[in-house]
Amino acid sequence: MAMVGAIAACQPSPPPQAESPAPAETTQPEPEKPASSAEPTPVAPSNTSATLPNALVGQWQPLSNVLVAFGTMTVTPDRVQWSSGQSSSYRLVSTEGGYLLELEPSPSFYDTQNQYIKLVPKADTSGAADSIEVAFYKDASQLKSDEYIMYGSYFEE
């Protein structure tokens, strides 16, 4: 019985609300705002206005054998197109570790839909991007663990 009384005594008591109603009102809306803004954070609303750097816009020739079947990759400010016929508009989702693009519609390579690609520029000695590595992802679940389904390089002529 003494143990039950000791456990009950250890439980925190609720904060007194009647003593300071004004601070409770000012502190109550503030926690609600961060909680509601924490949900859209994964969507990355600040990145929706981000654009690809001009150095990535252009025609890229396949360097890796795995990409030769798709041909030249042309990147414009709003589309990615391969000379094999695949073409998708994109939305820049993230710039962490490269430029993550969400493609719509998802192109199909080797009978697999690729909803995302990540462009990772590789600079030459002068600092200009003369090649890019491209990782292909089937869906968002693969992004979390960086499990791409295809990876290769392109170079700029």
MOZIVEN-V484335 format. One record per helix or strand of 3 or more residues. SS is the DSSP state (alpha for helix, beta for strand). FROM is the first residue (numbers start at 1). TO is the last residue. If there is no record, write none. Layout:
((SS	FROM	TO) (SS	FROM	TO))
This chain:
((alpha	2	10) (alpha	21	43) (alpha	45	49) (alpha	54	56) (beta	58	62) (alpha	65	68) (beta	73	75) (beta	79	82) (beta	87	94) (beta	99	109) (beta	112	123) (beta	129	137) (alpha	140	144) (beta	150	155))
